[in-house]
Amino acid sequence: MNVENDSEFEELEDDDLEGEFEISIEPRDEALEAAGISADEFETALMEALEQREEFAVSTGTDDDSFPELEETQLTIRGKAFRLGDLAMIEVSPVSDDDEEFDDDEEEEEDEEAR
């Protein structure tokens, strides 16, 4: 799951995050199982939490630097709060020019197939 564990979180300098970047969020199956959370429940809670984060940023004009780390994002599942970093591995990486070029090629192919 792309969207973006404390010990495995790749620390990037602020300069590294200029421009576009990709966030990869991979659920930790063992953590979900231990908490009795299904993959669908996790995905639904994650999407809701990310939407709330974005809505808050837009409505308040808050920039990314003043937000808590993504690992600290709270997911609510069946009325219980979970820390995202406890349930998933998160990796943030800059998008290289090669990746952008590849994505553009994929979009063009999809447009052609849709015609």
GIMO-V240365 format. One record per pair of residues at least 24 apart in sequence whose C-alpha atoms are under 8 Angstrom apart, sorted by the first residue. I is the first residue (numbers start at 1). J is the second residue. Records with the same first field share a line. If there is no record, write none. Layout:
I = J ; J
This chain:
1 = 25 ; 26 ; 27
2 = 26
4 = 90 ; 91 ; 92 ; 93
5 = 71 ; 85 ; 86 ; 87 ; 88 ; 89 ; 90
6 = 71 ; 85 ; 89
8 = 89 ; 90 ; 91
9 = 89 ; 90 ; 91 ; 92
10 = 91 ; 92
12 = 92 ; 93
16 = 94
17 = 93 ; 94
18 = 94
19 = 94
20 = 94 ; 95
21 = 92 ; 93 ; 94 ; 95
22 = 92 ; 93 ; 94 ; 95
23 = 90 ; 91 ; 92 ; 93
24 = 89 ; 90 ; 91 ; 92
25 = 88 ; 89 ; 90 ; 91
26 = 88 ; 89 ; 90
27 = 87 ; 88 ; 89
28 = 87 ; 88 ; 89
31 = 86 ; 87 ; 88
32 = 87
37 = 77
41 = 77
42 = 77
45 = 75 ; 76 ; 77
46 = 75
49 = 73 ; 74 ; 75
